[in-house]
Amino acid sequence: MDWLPALIAGLGLPAVATAVGLAWRARTGRLRETSAASGSTETDAAALDLSPGTLGSSATLVQFSTEYCSRCPATARQLAGVAARYDGVRHVEVDLTHRADLADRFRVLQTPTTLILDARGRASARIGGVPRLDAVHDHLDRLTRRTHVAS
């Protein structure tokens, strides 16, 4: 075997893998604002079969989980804690283990994935992976029109 291709493979593949990993990490947990689908009459809450009593009056944190997700229980505790700090905000967990239709409908490729629904039940933000809580607080502050003070 020629030493130059072996050297390129030996140094190049780890460098590419590191770059891809860093890009993935930078993207995971980031809040992305969403826009309402034009012409759609069904709310995201209705598509999720969430009753009006399940929704928060200001916002709802919808966490998509599966039975085998190792990060989902900790994420659920964090999001429940965030929801408890705001009047009118609730946390709802949706198990996708036996609901592939919802995973397809909401294009969930990883768990946890979190949707933030506004007071009308429409998605206003989406987070793939474990959410960055400062971004969740900022978004909820805008939806609830309040100022969050870190404690």
Secondary structure in CASP SS format (residue, H / E / C, confidence):
PFRMAT SS
TARGET T0000
AUTHOR 0000-0000-0000
METHOD secondary structure of the structure
MODEL  1
M C 1.00
D C 1.00
W H 1.00
L H 1.00
P H 1.00
A H 1.00
L H 1.00
I H 1.00
A H 1.00
G H 1.00
L H 1.00
G H 1.00
L H 1.00
P H 1.00
A H 1.00
V H 1.00
A H 1.00
T H 1.00
A H 1.00
V H 1.00
G H 1.00
L H 1.00
A H 1.00
W H 1.00
R H 1.00
A H 1.00
R H 1.00
T C 1.00
G C 1.00
R C 1.00
L E 1.00
R E 1.00
E E 1.00
T C 1.00
S C 1.00
A C 1.00
A C 1.00
S C 1.00
G C 1.00
S C 1.00
T C 1.00
E C 1.00
T C 1.00
D H 1.00
A H 1.00
A H 1.00
A H 1.00
L C 1.00
D C 1.00
L C 1.00
S C 1.00
P C 1.00
G C 1.00
T C 1.00
L C 1.00
G C 1.00
S C 1.00
S C 1.00
A E 1.00
T E 1.00
L E 1.00
V E 1.00
Q E 1.00
F E 1.00
S E 1.00
T C 1.00
E C 1.00
Y C 1.00
C C 1.00
S C 1.00
R C 1.00
C H 1.00
P H 1.00
A H 1.00
T H 1.00
A H 1.00
R H 1.00
Q H 1.00
L H 1.00
A H 1.00
G H 1.00
V H 1.00
A H 1.00
A H 1.00
R C 1.00
Y C 1.00
D C 1.00
G C 1.00
V E 1.00
R E 1.00
H E 1.00
V E 1.00
E E 1.00
V E 1.00
D E 1.00
L C 1.00
T C 1.00
H C 1.00
R C 1.00
A H 1.00
D H 1.00
L H 1.00
A H 1.00
D H 1.00
R H 1.00
F C 1.00
R C 1.00
V C 1.00
L C 1.00
Q C 1.00
T C 1.00
P C 1.00
T E 1.00
T E 1.00
L E 1.00
I E 1.00
L E 1.00
D C 1.00
A C 1.00
R C 1.00
G C 1.00
R C 1.00
A E 1.00
S E 1.00
A E 1.00
R E 1.00
I E 1.00
G E 1.00
G C 1.00
V C 1.00
P C 1.00
R C 1.00
L H 1.00
D H 1.00
A H 1.00
V H 1.00
H H 1.00
D H 1.00
H H 1.00
L H 1.00
D H 1.00
R H 1.00
L H 1.00
T H 1.00
R C 1.00
R C 1.00
T C 1.00
H C 1.00
V C 1.00
A C 1.00
S C 1.00
END
